[in-house]
Amino acid sequence: MAEPQSYANHRRFEPLQHFFVTPVLMVTAIAALVLAFKHPNLHSLWMALLAITVFLLAMQVRVYALKVQDRVIRLEETLRMQKFLPEDLLARSAELTVKQFVGLRFAADAELPQRVREALDEKLSGEEIKKRIQTWRPDTYRV
């Protein structure tokens, strides 16, 4: 069985994206640019433009997935906060940034009010929030 998720091991790599698609497209774009500079003609310039475009498209698709994930996290955490936060904190929860919501998703239900109060009062970053969490609530459905 895998070890329980914690701050130390919560980051996730998507092997196909991180170790194959991105490196291959990056190397292809660089190689196409080098070829276009060494042998400038319409074909080599077009291939360089195409390679750069495909690389940027892959990066944009990844960014879109992460933005959608952040929106879902914000929605899930807003619903969870309605259940576990006292009224004073619930009223202030609209002040939280997306990165703070992302950090708070790992806090256990019992710990959530304390972490929200700290995030708001001390203007903590998502990383600072995660480092303070005592009881980790795993999230294994990340993109």
Sequence and secondary structure as in RCSB ss.txt:
>XXXX:A:sequence
MAEPQSYANHRRFEPLQHFFVTPVLMVTAIAALVLAFKHPNLHSLWMALLAITVFLLAMQVRVYALKVQDRVIRL
EETLRMQKFLPEDLLARSAELTVKQFVGLRFAADAELPQRVREALDEKLSGEEIKKRIQTWRPDTYRV
>XXXX:A:secstr
      GGG     HHIIIIIHHHHHHHHHHHHHHHHHS SHHHHHHHHHHHHHHHHHHHHHHHHHHHHHHHHHH
HHHHHHHHHS HHHHHHGGG  HHHHHHHTTB TTTHHHHHHHHHHHT  HHHHHHH SSB       
